[in-house]
Amino acid sequence: MSKARIEVVQGDITRIPADAIVNAANSALAMGGGVCGAIFRAAGVAELTAACRAIGGCATGKAVITPAFGIGTAKFIVHAVGPVYAEYGPEKASELLRGAYASALEVAAENACRSIAFPAISTGIYGYPLREACREAVSVCAAEGARLGLAVKLVAFDAVTADALREAVARLS
Protein backbone atom coordinates (compact mmCIF):
# COMPACT_ATOMS: atom_id res chain seq x y z
CA MET A 1 0.00 0.00 0.00
CA SER A 2 1.33 3.41 -0.91
CA LYS A 3 1.65 6.14 1.65
CA ALA A 4 -0.94 8.90 1.69
CA ARG A 5 0.16 12.35 0.69
CA ILE A 6 -0.45 14.41 3.82
CA GLU A 7 0.43 18.09 4.02
CA VAL A 8 -0.02 20.38 7.03
CA VAL A 9 -1.05 23.92 6.13
CA GLN A 10 -1.71 26.87 8.42
CA GLY A 11 -4.42 29.21 7.18
CA ASP A 12 -8.07 29.71 6.33
CA ILE A 13 -9.63 26.45 5.10
CA THR A 14 -12.07 28.37 2.89
CA ARG A 15 -9.08 29.56 0.81
CA ILE A 16 -7.21 26.24 0.56
CA PRO A 17 -7.35 24.66 -2.91
CA ALA A 18 -8.82 21.13 -2.65
CA ASP A 19 -11.64 19.28 -4.39
CA ALA A 20 -13.40 19.04 -1.02
CA ILE A 21 -13.02 20.98 2.20
CA VAL A 22 -14.30 19.55 5.44
CA ASN A 23 -16.62 21.39 7.77
CA ALA A 24 -16.36 20.47 11.45
CA ALA A 25 -20.14 20.17 11.58
CA ASN A 26 -22.73 19.66 14.28
CA SER A 27 -25.26 16.85 13.92
CA ALA A 28 -28.03 19.30 12.94
CA LEU A 29 -25.79 20.58 10.08
CA ALA A 30 -26.63 24.08 11.31
CA MET A 31 -24.31 27.06 11.08
CA GLY A 32 -22.08 27.18 14.14
CA GLY A 33 -19.05 29.13 15.27
CA GLY A 34 -15.37 28.65 14.50
CA VAL A 35 -14.49 26.87 11.27
CA CYS A 36 -18.15 25.94 10.71
CA GLY A 37 -19.27 29.57 10.77
CA ALA A 38 -16.40 30.61 8.50
CA ILE A 39 -17.33 27.92 5.94
CA PHE A 40 -21.02 28.92 5.99
CA ARG A 41 -20.13 32.59 5.48
CA ALA A 42 -17.69 31.83 2.65
CA ALA A 43 -20.06 29.43 0.89
CA GLY A 44 -23.12 31.66 1.30
CA VAL A 45 -25.23 31.23 4.42
CA ALA A 46 -28.60 30.95 2.64
CA GLU A 47 -27.47 28.41 0.03
CA LEU A 48 -25.51 26.21 2.42
CA THR A 49 -28.23 26.33 5.08
CA ALA A 50 -30.83 25.24 2.50
CA ALA A 51 -28.61 22.38 1.26
CA CYS A 52 -27.95 21.19 4.82
CA ARG A 53 -31.65 21.40 5.75
CA ALA A 54 -32.47 19.26 2.71
CA ILE A 55 -30.08 16.56 4.03
CA GLY A 56 -31.68 16.81 7.46
CA GLY A 57 -28.78 15.98 9.76
CA CYS A 58 -25.79 13.72 10.25
CA ALA A 59 -24.87 11.31 13.03
CA THR A 60 -21.75 11.83 15.13
CA GLY A 61 -18.85 9.95 13.52
CA LYS A 62 -20.31 10.26 10.01
CA ALA A 63 -20.12 12.73 7.10
CA VAL A 64 -22.33 14.09 4.30
CA ILE A 65 -21.56 16.27 1.27
CA THR A 66 -22.90 19.46 -0.30
CA PRO A 67 -21.72 21.70 -3.13
CA ALA A 68 -19.15 24.34 -2.12
CA PHE A 69 -21.37 27.16 -3.46
CA GLY A 70 -19.39 30.43 -3.09
CA ILE A 71 -16.08 28.80 -2.11
CA GLY A 72 -14.11 29.06 -5.34
CA THR A 73 -11.17 26.88 -4.23
CA ALA A 74 -13.31 23.73 -3.71
CA LYS A 75 -16.08 21.80 -5.47
CA PHE A 76 -17.61 20.30 -2.34
CA ILE A 77 -18.01 20.77 1.38
CA VAL A 78 -17.93 17.53 3.36
CA HIS A 79 -19.69 17.99 6.70
CA ALA A 80 -18.07 15.67 9.25
CA VAL A 81 -19.51 15.42 12.76
CA GLY A 82 -16.93 14.78 15.45
CA PRO A 83 -17.72 13.97 19.07
CA VAL A 84 -18.14 16.37 21.97
CA TYR A 85 -15.28 14.88 24.01
CA ALA A 86 -16.90 15.20 27.46
CA GLU A 87 -20.01 13.26 26.32
CA TYR A 88 -18.10 10.00 25.72
CA GLY A 89 -15.44 7.87 27.32
CA PRO A 90 -12.01 8.20 25.65
CA GLU A 91 -12.36 4.97 23.62
CA LYS A 92 -15.79 5.89 22.23
CA ALA A 93 -14.69 9.47 21.52
CA SER A 94 -11.69 8.09 19.60
CA GLU A 95 -13.90 5.69 17.62
CA LEU A 96 -16.30 8.52 16.70
CA LEU A 97 -13.53 10.95 15.75
CA ARG A 98 -11.83 8.31 13.57
CA GLY A 99 -15.23 7.56 12.03
CA ALA A 100 -15.79 11.22 11.15
CA TYR A 101 -12.44 11.39 9.31
CA ALA A 102 -12.92 8.01 7.57
CA SER A 103 -16.47 8.85 6.53
CA ALA A 104 -15.36 12.23 5.14
CA LEU A 105 -12.62 10.57 3.07
CA GLU A 106 -15.07 7.94 1.79
CA VAL A 107 -17.71 10.52 0.81
CA ALA A 108 -15.09 12.62 -0.99
CA ALA A 109 -13.79 9.60 -2.92
CA GLU A 110 -17.36 8.58 -3.86
CA ASN A 111 -17.75 12.04 -5.40
CA ALA A 112 -14.59 11.72 -7.53
CA CYS A 113 -12.49 14.04 -5.37
CA ARG A 114 -8.71 13.66 -5.58
CA SER A 115 -7.86 16.04 -2.72
CA ILE A 116 -9.43 16.98 0.59
CA ALA A 117 -8.68 19.59 3.26
CA PHE A 118 -9.57 18.95 6.91
CA PRO A 119 -9.70 21.23 9.94
CA ALA A 120 -8.78 19.71 13.32
CA ILE A 121 -12.23 18.20 13.97
CA SER A 122 -13.60 18.34 17.54
CA THR A 123 -10.61 20.29 18.94
CA GLY A 124 -12.40 23.61 19.39
CA ILE A 125 -15.57 23.99 21.41
CA TYR A 126 -16.06 20.17 21.33
CA GLY A 127 -13.06 19.91 23.66
CA TYR A 128 -11.14 16.96 22.20
CA PRO A 129 -7.54 17.10 23.52
CA LEU A 130 -5.53 18.61 20.67
CA ARG A 131 -2.53 16.27 20.47
CA GLU A 132 -4.70 13.14 20.76
CA ALA A 133 -7.11 14.45 18.11
CA CYS A 134 -4.22 15.23 15.75
CA ARG A 135 -2.75 11.72 16.18
CA GLU A 136 -6.15 10.17 15.39
CA ALA A 137 -6.62 12.45 12.37
CA VAL A 138 -3.20 11.68 10.91
CA SER A 139 -3.57 7.94 11.52
CA VAL A 140 -6.92 7.73 9.70
CA CYS A 141 -5.90 10.11 6.90
CA ALA A 142 -2.68 8.18 6.25
CA ALA A 143 -4.39 4.79 5.98
CA GLU A 144 -7.65 5.77 4.30
CA GLY A 145 -6.20 8.57 2.17
CA ALA A 146 -3.71 6.12 0.67
CA ARG A 147 -6.37 3.44 0.16
CA LEU A 148 -8.69 5.89 -1.61
CA GLY A 149 -5.96 7.74 -3.54
CA LEU A 150 -6.71 11.09 -1.91
CA ALA A 151 -4.19 13.86 -1.25
CA VAL A 152 -4.90 15.16 2.27
CA LYS A 153 -4.30 18.67 3.58
CA LEU A 154 -4.62 19.13 7.32
CA VAL A 155 -5.43 22.79 7.83
CA ALA A 156 -4.67 24.54 11.09
CA PHE A 157 -6.09 27.96 11.85
CA ASP A 158 -3.34 28.67 14.41
CA ALA A 159 0.32 27.82 15.05
CA VAL A 160 -0.39 25.60 18.08
CA THR A 161 -2.66 23.32 16.02
CA ALA A 162 -0.23 23.37 13.07
CA ASP A 163 2.59 22.25 15.38
CA ALA A 164 0.46 19.45 16.84
CA LEU A 165 -0.45 18.25 13.34
CA ARG A 166 3.17 18.37 12.14
CA GLU A 167 4.25 16.42 15.21
CA ALA A 168 1.63 13.74 14.47
CA VAL A 169 2.71 13.54 10.80
CA ALA A 170 6.37 13.24 11.84
CA ARG A 171 5.49 10.24 14.09
CA LEU A 172 4.17 8.39 11.01
CA SER A 173 7.53 8.15 9.29
N, CA, C and O of each residue as an XYZ file, in Angstrom:
692
protein
N       0.845     -1.178      0.000
C       0.000      0.000      0.000
C       0.889      1.240      0.000
O       1.854      1.332      0.760
N       0.546      2.185     -0.864
C       1.331      3.410     -0.912
C       0.966      4.308      0.262
O      -0.097      4.177      0.869
N       1.863      5.202      0.555
C       1.646      6.143      1.652
C       0.772      7.299      1.183
O       0.910      7.765      0.052
N      -0.107      7.752      2.032
C      -0.942      8.899      1.685
C      -0.079     10.147      1.606
O       0.931     10.273      2.299
N      -0.491     11.049      0.761
C       0.160     12.351      0.690
C      -0.558     13.243      1.700
O      -1.710     13.626      1.495
N       0.133     13.567      2.787
C      -0.446     14.414      3.825
C       0.412     15.660      3.972
O       1.628     15.587      4.149
N      -0.252     16.800      3.895
C       0.427     18.086      4.019
C      -0.262     18.865      5.139
O      -1.489     18.871      5.235
N       0.526     19.515      5.974
C      -0.024     20.375      7.025
C       0.105     21.816      6.548
O       1.182     22.254      6.141
N      -1.000     22.544      6.601
C      -1.054     23.924      6.132
C      -1.668     24.774      7.234
O      -2.660     24.380      7.848
N      -1.081     25.939      7.487
C      -1.707     26.867      8.423
C      -2.396     27.950      7.612
O      -1.785     28.572      6.744
N      -3.687     28.173      7.903
C      -4.416     29.206      7.176
C      -5.914     29.031      7.276
O      -6.419     28.307      8.134
N      -6.613     29.706      6.385
C      -8.071     29.713      6.326
C      -8.522     28.600      5.383
O      -8.228     28.644      4.189
N      -9.227     27.611      5.907
C      -9.627     26.451      5.101
C     -10.490     26.842      3.907
O     -10.502     26.136      2.899
N     -11.212     27.957      4.005
C     -12.070     28.374      2.889
C     -11.265     28.913      1.713
O     -11.827     29.200      0.656
N      -9.947     29.055      1.891
C      -9.080     29.556      0.813
C      -8.044     28.519      0.364
O      -7.159     28.820     -0.437
N      -8.167     27.293      0.891
C      -7.205     26.239      0.562
C      -7.700     25.470     -0.674
O      -8.812     24.943     -0.658
N      -6.900     25.397     -1.733
C      -7.347     24.657     -2.908
C      -7.404     23.139     -2.638
O      -6.395     22.517     -2.309
N      -8.591     22.573     -2.784
C      -8.819     21.128     -2.647
C     -10.176     20.826     -3.276
O     -11.064     21.679     -3.270
N     -10.341     19.636     -3.812
C     -11.642     19.283     -4.392
C     -12.746     19.374     -3.347
O     -13.862     19.801     -3.645
N     -12.425     18.967     -2.115
C     -13.397     19.039     -1.022
C     -12.734     19.657      0.197
O     -11.577     19.366      0.497
N     -13.474     20.516      0.902
C     -13.020     20.979      2.204
C     -13.992     20.414      3.231
O     -15.173     20.216      2.946
N     -13.486     20.164      4.406
C     -14.301     19.549      5.442
C     -14.747     20.598      6.452
O     -13.956     21.404      6.941
N     -16.032     20.556      6.743
C     -16.616     21.393      7.775
C     -16.698     20.563      9.049
O     -17.209     19.443      9.033
N     -16.197     21.106     10.145
C     -16.358     20.468     11.455
C     -17.793     20.778     11.882
O     -18.057     21.769     12.562
N     -18.705     19.909     11.466
C     -20.136     20.170     11.580
C     -20.728     19.692     12.896
O     -20.131     18.895     13.619
N     -21.923     20.204     13.186
C     -22.727     19.664     14.280
C     -23.761     18.725     13.660
O     -23.996     18.775     12.452
N     -24.374     17.877     14.468
C     -25.257     16.849     13.919
C     -26.514     17.414     13.266
O     -27.153     16.728     12.469
N     -26.880     18.652     13.592
C     -28.027     19.296     12.939
C     -27.638     19.911     11.591
O     -28.504     20.361     10.840
N     -26.333     19.930     11.287
C     -25.790     20.579     10.084
C     -26.163     22.057     10.045
O     -26.333     22.631      8.969
N     -26.287     22.666     11.205
C     -26.627     24.081     11.314
C     -25.350     24.910     11.393
O     -24.301     24.421     11.811
N     -25.457     26.173     10.986
C     -24.311     27.065     11.078
C     -23.893     27.191     12.540
O     -24.726     27.410     13.419
N     -22.608     27.053     12.783
C     -22.077     27.183     14.141
C     -21.018     28.260     14.170
O     -20.992     29.144     13.315
N     -20.147     28.181     15.156
C     -19.051     29.130     15.272
C     -17.790     28.552     14.662
O     -17.845     27.550     13.950
N     -16.673     29.166     14.931
C     -15.368     28.653     14.496
C     -15.296     28.364     13.011
O     -15.784     29.141     12.190
N     -14.683     27.240     12.673
C     -14.492     26.871     11.275
C     -15.835     26.678     10.578
O     -15.970     27.008      9.400
N     -16.818     26.155     11.280
C     -18.152     25.936     10.710
C     -18.768     27.262     10.261
O     -19.275     27.367      9.144
N     -18.723     28.265     11.128
C     -19.266     29.573     10.773
C     -18.529     30.197      9.602
O     -19.148     30.797      8.723
N     -17.214     30.058      9.587
C     -16.403     30.615      8.497
C     -16.770     29.957      7.164
O     -16.872     30.638      6.144
N     -16.968     28.646      7.171
C     -17.333     27.925      5.945
C     -18.719     28.360      5.471
O     -18.913     28.600      4.279
N     -19.674     28.462      6.377
C     -21.022     28.920      5.985
C     -20.964     30.317      5.373
O     -21.591     30.572      4.345
N     -20.211     31.223      6.002
C     -20.129     32.595      5.481
C     -19.465     32.620      4.104
O     -19.915     33.339      3.211
N     -18.408     31.846      3.931
C     -17.693     31.830      2.646
C     -18.522     31.178      1.538
O     -18.482     31.613      0.387
N     -19.262     30.147      1.888
C     -20.064     29.428      0.889
C     -21.310     30.220      0.506
O     -21.779     30.152     -0.630
N     -21.836     30.972      1.468
C     -23.116     31.661      1.300
C     -24.087     31.041      2.286
O     -24.516     29.902      2.104
N     -24.433     31.773      3.318
C     -25.231     31.228      4.418
C     -26.560     30.657      3.921
O     -26.932     29.546      4.300
N     -27.272     31.392      3.088
C     -28.600     30.950      2.643
C     -28.507     29.650      1.840
O     -29.263     28.710      2.088
N     -27.585     29.597      0.885
C     -27.467     28.407      0.027
C     -27.041     27.186      0.821
O     -27.622     26.111      0.677
N     -26.020     27.352      1.663
C     -25.512     26.207      2.417
C     -26.519     25.749      3.463
O     -26.678     24.549      3.687
N     -27.197     26.694      4.102
C     -28.227     26.325      5.076
C     -29.332     25.517      4.402
O     -29.778     24.505      4.943
N     -29.776     25.959      3.225
C     -30.827     25.244      2.496
C     -30.374     23.834      2.117
O     -31.140     22.880      2.250
N     -29.132     23.698      1.645
C     -28.609     22.378      1.260
C     -28.518     21.458      2.472
O     -28.846     20.275      2.384
N     -28.073     22.000      3.601
C     -27.948     21.193      4.821
C     -29.326     20.807      5.368
O     -29.513     19.687      5.843
N     -30.281     21.725      5.301
C     -31.648     21.401      5.755
C     -32.236     20.286      4.912
O     -32.944     19.423      5.430
N     -31.948     20.295      3.610
C     -32.466     19.260      2.712
C     -31.918     17.881      3.090
O     -32.611     16.875      2.941
N     -30.676     17.837      3.579
C     -30.080     16.565      4.027
C     -30.720     16.138      5.338
O     -31.009     14.959      5.536
N     -30.939     17.086      6.227
C     -31.678     16.808      7.459
C     -30.859     16.546      8.711
O     -31.400     16.611      9.815
N     -29.591     16.258      8.577
C     -28.775     15.984      9.756
C     -27.734     14.922      9.458
O     -27.718     14.329      8.379
N     -26.871     14.696     10.427
C     -25.789     13.723     10.252
C     -25.385     13.217     11.632
O     -25.202     14.000     12.564
N     -25.249     11.915     11.747
C     -24.872     11.310     13.027
C     -23.421     11.618     13.381
O     -22.588     11.814     12.496
N     -23.125     11.659     14.664
C     -21.750     11.826     15.131
C     -20.913     10.659     14.605
O     -21.330      9.503     14.673
N     -19.727     10.977     14.081
C     -18.849      9.953     13.522
C     -19.079      9.688     12.043
O     -18.441      8.810     11.462
N     -19.985     10.440     11.431
C     -20.309     10.265     10.006
C     -20.099     11.579      9.258
O     -19.776     12.602      9.861
N     -20.288     11.539      7.930
C     -20.120     12.727      7.098
C     -21.102     12.706      5.934
O     -21.507     11.644      5.462
N     -21.476     13.900      5.478
C     -22.329     14.089      4.304
C     -21.698     15.175      3.437
O     -20.771     15.859      3.873
N     -22.198     15.337      2.210
C     -21.564     16.267      1.268
C     -22.577     17.226      0.661
O     -23.727     16.863      0.416
N     -22.128     18.463      0.421
C     -22.904     19.464     -0.299
C     -21.983     20.133     -1.313
O     -20.763     19.988     -1.242
N     -22.577     20.873     -2.267
C     -21.724     21.699     -3.131
C     -20.992     22.743     -2.283
O     -21.391     23.017     -1.152
N     -19.926     23.320     -2.831
C     -19.154     24.344     -2.117
C     -19.755     25.742     -2.301
O     -19.342     26.685     -1.626
N     -20.718     25.879     -3.203
C     -21.372     27.161     -3.462
C     -20.343     28.264     -3.713
O     -19.619     28.198     -4.706
N     -20.255     29.272     -2.849
C     -19.395     30.429     -3.095
C     -17.915     30.239     -2.805
O     -17.138     31.181     -2.956
N     -17.505     29.044     -2.392
C     -16.080     28.803     -2.114
C     -15.415     28.371     -3.423
O     -15.579     27.239     -3.878
N     -14.668     29.290     -4.011
C     -14.107     29.058     -5.338
C     -12.941     28.091     -5.397
O     -12.578     27.635     -6.481
N     -12.341     27.763     -4.247
C     -11.167     26.882     -4.233
C     -11.542     25.413     -4.070
O     -10.668     24.547     -4.076
N     -12.856     25.120     -3.922
C     -13.311     23.734     -3.714
C     -14.579     23.478     -4.514
O     -15.309     24.407     -4.864
N     -14.832     22.193     -4.801
C     -16.077     21.797     -5.466
C     -17.141     21.418     -4.446
O     -18.333     21.645     -4.656
N     -16.690     20.837     -3.336
C     -17.611     20.298     -2.342
C     -17.219     20.711     -0.931
O     -16.067     21.038     -0.643
N     -18.239     20.681     -0.053
C     -18.006     20.770      1.383
C     -18.473     19.441      1.960
O     -19.620     19.039      1.767
N     -17.580     18.764      2.667
C     -17.933     17.526      3.365
C     -18.154     17.926      4.823
O     -17.266     18.490      5.464
N     -19.331     17.632      5.330
C     -19.695     17.985      6.704
C     -19.470     16.763      7.578
O     -20.233     15.798      7.511
N     -18.426     16.799      8.398
C     -18.069     15.668      9.255
C     -18.381     16.037     10.702
O     -17.989     17.100     11.182
N     -19.089     15.146     11.386
C     -19.513     15.422     12.756
C     -18.638     14.650     13.732
O     -18.736     13.428     13.849
N     -17.786     15.384     14.425
C     -16.933     14.785     15.448
C     -17.643     14.780     16.791
O     -18.678     15.425     16.955
N     -17.090     14.059     17.742
C     -17.721     13.966     19.068
C     -17.433     15.171     19.967
O     -16.387     15.812     19.863
N     -18.388     15.458     20.848
C     -18.135     16.366     21.966
C     -17.414     15.485     22.982
O     -18.005     14.555     23.530
N     -16.146     15.775     23.232
C     -15.283     14.877     24.009
C     -15.864     14.494     25.368
O     -15.811     13.325     25.752
N     -16.409     15.448     26.091
C     -16.901     15.195     27.456
C     -18.135     14.285     27.497
O     -18.488     13.772     28.559
N     -18.788     14.083     26.354
C     -20.006     13.260     26.325
C     -19.724     11.766     26.182
O     -20.644     10.952     26.259
N     -18.464     11.400     25.975
C     -18.103      9.999     25.722
C     -16.886      9.623     26.549
O     -16.132     10.489     26.993
N     -16.701      8.340     26.750
C     -15.441      7.873     27.317
C     -14.372      8.024     26.247
O     -14.703      8.163     25.069
N     -13.087      8.000     26.629
C     -12.011      8.200     25.653
C     -12.035      7.222     24.472
O     -11.758      7.621     23.341
N     -12.360      5.950     24.718
C     -12.363      4.970     23.618
C     -13.464      5.276     22.612
O     -13.236      5.238     21.403
N     -14.665      5.582     23.117
C     -15.794      5.887     22.233
C     -15.547      7.194     21.494
O     -15.852      7.297     20.306
N     -15.001      8.189     22.174
C     -14.686      9.472     21.522
C     -13.695      9.240     20.382
O     -13.848      9.805     19.299
N     -12.684      8.414     20.623
C     -11.693      8.090     19.600
C     -12.352      7.398     18.406
O     -12.090      7.746     17.255
N     -13.202      6.424     18.690
C     -13.903      5.694     17.617
C     -14.747      6.658     16.769
O     -14.749      6.570     15.541
N     -15.456      7.569     17.425
C     -16.301      8.515     16.700
C     -15.478      9.525     15.903
O     -15.840      9.865     14.777
N     -14.381     10.003     16.472
C     -13.527     10.946     15.752
C     -12.915     10.267     14.526
O     -12.917     10.838     13.435
N     -12.400      9.071     14.699
C     -11.834      8.313     13.575
C     -12.899      8.071     12.506
O     -12.624      8.146     11.309
N     -14.116      7.781     12.961
C     -15.228      7.562     12.031
C     -15.547      8.803     11.218
O     -15.830      8.708     10.023
N     -15.505      9.969     11.855
C     -15.792     11.217     11.148
C     -14.767     11.445     10.031
O     -15.134     11.812      8.915
N     -13.483     11.226     10.334
C     -12.443     11.389      9.306
C     -12.600     10.341      8.199
O     -12.547     10.680      7.017
N     -12.791      9.089      8.568
C     -12.917      8.011      7.574
C     -14.135      8.222      6.685
O     -14.062      8.040      5.470
N     -15.247      8.605      7.287
C     -16.474      8.846      6.532
C     -16.293     10.016      5.564
O     -16.762      9.958      4.427
N     -15.620     11.070      6.008
C     -15.362     12.227      5.143
C     -14.513     11.828      3.933
O     -14.795     12.240      2.807
N     -13.484     11.034      4.171
C     -12.622     10.566      3.071
C     -13.423      9.706      2.085
O     -13.283      9.847      0.870
N     -14.247      8.829      2.615
C     -15.068      7.938      1.792
C     -16.049      8.740      0.920
O     -16.168      8.493     -0.280
N     -16.738      9.690      1.532
C     -17.711     10.518      0.812
C     -17.007     11.329     -0.281
O     -17.535     11.463     -1.384
N     -15.840     11.862      0.011
C     -15.087     12.623     -0.993
C     -14.700     11.717     -2.163
O     -14.860     12.094     -3.323
N     -14.195     10.534     -1.857
C     -13.791      9.599     -2.917
C     -14.994      9.178     -3.771
O     -14.884      9.058     -4.992
N     -16.127      8.957     -3.126
C     -17.357      8.580     -3.859
C     -17.805      9.672     -4.814
O     -18.520      9.399     -5.778
N     -17.391     10.910     -4.556
C     -17.749     12.040     -5.403
C     -16.597     12.479     -6.305
O     -16.530     13.632     -6.729
N     -15.695     11.542     -6.590
C     -14.587     11.716     -7.534
C     -13.584     12.801     -7.132
O     -12.910     13.375     -7.988
N     -13.488     13.075     -5.845
C     -12.485     14.035     -5.374
C     -11.115     13.360     -5.356
O     -10.999     12.161     -5.100
N     -10.088     14.148     -5.631
C      -8.711     13.657     -5.578
C      -7.941     14.292     -4.425
O      -6.856     13.837     -4.064
N      -8.517     15.350     -3.851
C      -7.864     16.036     -2.720
C      -8.934     16.513     -1.739
O     -10.073     16.797     -2.107
N      -8.516     16.588     -0.472
C      -9.434     16.981      0.590
C      -8.657     17.747      1.655
O      -7.511     17.419      1.962
N      -9.301     18.779      2.218
C      -8.678     19.587      3.264
C      -9.529     19.491      4.529
O     -10.734     19.745      4.498
N      -8.895     19.126      5.629
C      -9.566     18.954      6.914
C      -9.149     20.018      7.920
O      -7.984     20.412      7.956
N     -10.091     20.487      8.740
C      -9.698     21.228      9.936
C      -9.408     20.190     11.027
O      -9.565     18.991     10.796
N      -8.995     20.633     12.187
C      -8.782     19.714     13.316
C     -10.142     19.491     13.993
O     -10.522     20.218     14.911
N     -10.852     18.484     13.522
C     -12.227     18.204     13.966
C     -12.279     17.932     15.472
O     -11.447     17.212     16.024
N     -13.278     18.528     16.110
C     -13.602     18.345     17.541
C     -12.625     18.996     18.509
O     -12.781     18.834     19.720
N     -11.612     19.734     18.020
C     -10.608     20.287     18.938
C     -10.972     21.670     19.470
O     -10.322     22.166     20.390
N     -11.989     22.289     18.912
C     -12.400     23.612     19.389
C     -13.366     23.472     20.550
O     -13.034     22.901     21.588
N     -14.553     23.994     20.364
C     -15.573     23.992     21.415
C     -15.957     22.568     21.845
O     -16.467     22.377     22.949
N     -15.716     21.567     20.983
C     -16.056     20.175     21.326
C     -15.055     19.556     22.303
O     -15.286     18.464     22.822
N     -13.943     20.255     22.554
C     -13.062     19.910     23.662
C     -12.193     18.670     23.547
O     -11.689     18.186     24.561
N     -12.000     18.136     22.339
C     -11.135     16.958     22.198
C      -9.697     17.396     22.441
O      -9.263     18.384     21.848
N      -8.941     16.705     23.286
C      -7.538     17.099     23.523
C      -6.765     17.178     22.201
O      -6.754     16.225     21.422
N      -6.132     18.302     21.964
C      -5.531     18.615     20.669
C      -4.552     17.562     20.168
O      -4.709     17.069     19.051
N      -3.545     17.203     20.960
C      -2.528     16.269     20.469
C      -3.125     14.891     20.159
O      -2.763     14.263     19.164
N      -4.032     14.431     21.009
C      -4.702     13.144     20.756
C      -5.518     13.209     19.471
O      -5.464     12.295     18.648
N      -6.273     14.292     19.300
C      -7.106     14.446     18.107
C      -6.245     14.471     16.843
O      -6.609     13.877     15.828
N      -5.111     15.156     16.909
C      -4.215     15.235     15.751
C      -3.630     13.863     15.409
O      -3.513     13.513     14.234
N      -3.260     13.082     16.435
C      -2.751     11.724     16.178
C      -3.816     10.864     15.508
O      -3.517     10.132     14.565
N      -5.051     10.945     15.986
C      -6.148     10.173     15.386
C      -6.361     10.602     13.937
O      -6.492      9.761     13.047
N      -6.396     11.917     13.704
C      -6.621     12.452     12.365
C      -5.557     11.956     11.388
O      -5.873     11.478     10.299
N      -4.307     12.077     11.790
C      -3.202     11.681     10.909
C      -3.225     10.179     10.651
O      -2.988      9.740      9.526
N      -3.504      9.399     11.673
C      -3.569      7.944     11.521
C      -4.625      7.536     10.495
O      -4.342      6.744      9.596
N      -5.832      8.071     10.624
C      -6.918      7.728      9.697
C      -6.621      8.263      8.297
O      -6.800      7.550      7.309
N      -6.170      9.507      8.210
C      -5.901     10.107      6.900
C      -4.779      9.387      6.161
O      -4.821      9.263      4.937
N      -3.786      8.916      6.890
C      -2.683      8.183      6.255
C      -3.186      6.876      5.661
O      -2.911      6.574      4.500
N      -3.916      6.104      6.445
C      -4.388      4.794      5.981
C      -5.470      4.922      4.908
O      -5.356      4.346      3.826
N      -6.511      5.677      5.219
C      -7.650      5.770      4.297
C      -7.347      6.657      3.088
O      -7.808      6.374      1.982
N      -6.585      7.713      3.290
C      -6.204      8.571      2.166
C      -5.421      7.790      1.127
O      -5.650      7.939     -0.073
N      -4.496      6.956      1.587
C      -3.708      6.125      0.672
C      -4.606      5.112     -0.031
O      -4.512      4.929     -1.245
N      -5.474      4.456      0.733
C      -6.368      3.437      0.164
C      -7.278      4.031     -0.910
O      -7.557      3.384     -1.919
N      -7.736      5.254     -0.693
C      -8.689      5.887     -1.605
C      -8.018      6.773     -2.655
O      -8.692      7.316     -3.531
N      -6.692      6.920     -2.569
C      -5.964      7.741     -3.539
C      -6.214      9.236     -3.393
O      -6.204      9.973     -4.379
N      -6.438      9.677     -2.166
C      -6.709     11.093     -1.913
C      -5.485     11.804     -1.329
O      -4.829     11.289     -0.423
N      -5.191     12.983     -1.854
C      -4.185     13.855     -1.247
C      -4.892     14.582     -0.110
O      -5.978     15.130     -0.298
N      -4.274     14.586      1.072
C      -4.902     15.165      2.265
C      -4.131     16.386      2.730
O      -2.909     16.350      2.877
N      -4.865     17.472      2.959
C      -4.298     18.669      3.579
C      -4.951     18.799      4.947
O      -6.176     18.807      5.062
N      -4.130     18.900      5.974
C      -4.619     19.126      7.322
C      -4.397     20.604      7.601
O      -3.261     21.071      7.676
N      -5.489     21.330      7.753
C      -5.426     22.785      7.828
C      -5.612     23.255      9.262
O      -6.612     22.949      9.912
N      -4.642     23.994      9.731
C      -4.675     24.543     11.089
C      -4.915     26.038     11.004
O      -4.286     26.736     10.209
N      -5.823     26.520     11.824
C      -6.085     27.957     11.852
C      -4.983     28.689     12.608
O      -4.702     29.852     12.321
N      -4.352     28.011     13.580
C      -3.339     28.671     14.407
C      -2.057     27.834     14.488
O      -2.037     26.663     14.112
N      -1.001     28.459     14.983
C       0.319     27.822     15.051
C       0.347     26.627     16.008
O       1.032     25.641     15.737
N      -0.379     26.701     17.109
C      -0.390     25.600     18.083
C      -0.946     24.326     17.428
O      -0.382     23.242     17.577
N      -2.051     24.474     16.708
C      -2.658     23.324     16.017
C      -1.746     22.838     14.899
O      -1.585     21.631     14.716
N      -1.151     23.752     14.156
C      -0.233     23.372     13.072
C       0.933     22.559     13.629
O       1.322     21.551     13.040
N       1.487     22.987     14.753
C       2.593     22.253     15.377
C       2.159     20.857     15.811
O       2.892     19.887     15.614
N       0.963     20.753     16.402
C       0.462     19.446     16.844
C       0.242     18.517     15.650
O       0.522     17.321     15.735
N      -0.254     19.056     14.550
C      -0.452     18.246     13.344
C       0.885     17.813     12.751
O       1.043     16.657     12.358
N       1.838     18.724     12.685
C       3.169     18.374     12.139
C       3.850     17.298     12.992
O       4.499     16.390     12.473
N       3.684     17.425     14.300
C       4.249     16.424     15.215
C       3.623     15.047     14.948
O       4.329     14.038     14.934
N       2.314     15.005     14.738
C       1.628     13.737     14.474
C       2.064     13.154     13.115
O       2.234     11.942     12.988
N       2.242     14.005     12.115
C       2.709     13.536     10.805
C       4.132     12.982     10.921
O       4.446     11.947     10.333
N       4.985     13.667     11.674
C       6.373     13.236     11.843
C       6.445     11.849     12.517
O       7.353     11.070     12.226
N       5.509     11.548     13.399
C       5.491     10.242     14.087
C       5.157      9.098     13.136
O       5.463      7.941     13.427
N       4.533      9.409     12.005
C       4.171      8.385     11.014
C       5.401      7.758     10.365
O       5.464      6.550     10.134
N       6.390      8.634     10.077
C       7.530      8.145      9.286
C       8.555      7.401     10.079
O       9.554      6.945      9.523
